[in-house]
Amino acid sequence: MTAPTKPPHTSPAEALTGSPSGENLHSPVIAWFDEHARDLPWRRPEAGAWGVMVSEFMLQQTPVNRVLPVYEQWLARWPRPADLAKEAPGEAVRAWGRLGYPRRALRLHGAAVAITERHGGDVPTDHAQLLALPGIGEYTAAAVASFAYGQRHAVLDTNVRRVFARAVTGVQYPPNATTAAERKLARALLPEDERIAARWAAASMELGALVCTARNEGCQRCPIAAQCAWRLAGKPEHEGPPRRGQTYAGTDRQVRGKLLAVLREAHAPVPQTLLDRVWHEPVQRARALDGLVADGLVEPLPGGLYRLPLS
């Protein structure tokens, strides 16, 4: 049996589409999205830009099914940035619950304060102003501008990068960190029409989340399988599998989570002795607590007391 050959070398965007516009990709992927997109609350018109921003913070490294209940509770309590901004940062950490990576709660609180102080309580429409908010990086600014305001931006999360890596460049997985070449390709594949570009951003992300997954990809359900450079090349394996998430049990992350759980449940300062009960190993427990203090997630008080931050 003859081994599959690689597609001829061309520029990344031309390798699949024949032109930098990506026109052969847009229609089938958007049509698939129109039929198969999940009904998620942050995609509904009533979510607004603040709802989109909250979802983007919560969805970082966290699955949708874990985010949904916390998102609903968060928006019910703080429907506008100003509502969150007037609360203590510790309340954001408390409401974050067990989503993990609780520094995201502090960053979202900081963004809400900045939106309230600089923009009259409305999430800015300008991409540069979004990027200037605390806790907002390149991806989140592009995502909010695209999903909330229908603007034309390259939105590159892990799912989109994987779709582009396979469909266009013919490799199984994208690099661990976003590269300049990926950004250039994403810009080349953007539809010229702003409205279609925003739809394309959401559709390509959903395709990576539901079909072109890291493992057990559903090529038989993919609307662009017939054009996919990686599939046409015989699905050559990457030099290594995608990075696995860090083991949780026994790590400092687990200890930090247990300490925060005690503080979230308490509405008064907690003594050191109560925190000492959550983990048997004193050196690791002390290291985890020191890390929480250093990250601004826990505030130490005189007398060996601790609480969630008030400012």
KAHUFEN-V864119 format. One line per field, one symbol per residue. phi: phi as a letter, one per 30 degrees, with the letter a starting at -180 (. if undefined). psi: psi as a letter, one per 40 degrees, with the letter a starting at -180 (. if undefined). A space follows every 10 residues. Layout:
# KAHUFEN-V864119
phi = ???
psi = ???
This chain:
# KAHUFEN-V864119
phi = .dddcddedb deddecciad diddcedddd dddecceddc ddcdeddidd dddedddddd ibdedddedd eddddddbdb edddedcded ddddddicdi hdeddddddd dddddddcbi iceddddddd ddddiccedd ddddddddci dcbdcccddd ddededdcci cdbdddcdcd dddddedddd dddddddddd eddddddddc bdddbhdced cddbedcddd dddihdddea dddddddcdi ddeddedddd dddddccbec deedddddbd cddddddddd dddddidbcd beiicbaddc b
psi = hhiiiiiihi iddedddeie efdedddddd dddddehigi deeidedidd ddddddddeh fhiddddddd dddddddgei dddddeiidd ddddedbfdi gedddddddd ddddddddff ehhidhdddd deihehaddd ddddddddef igihhgaddd ddddddddef idiiidihid ddddddddeh idhddddddd dddddddddd dgidifigde ehefdeehdd ddeffhiidi iihiihhdhe iddddddddd dddddieiih idddddeehd hddddddddd ddddeedihi iiefiiiiie .
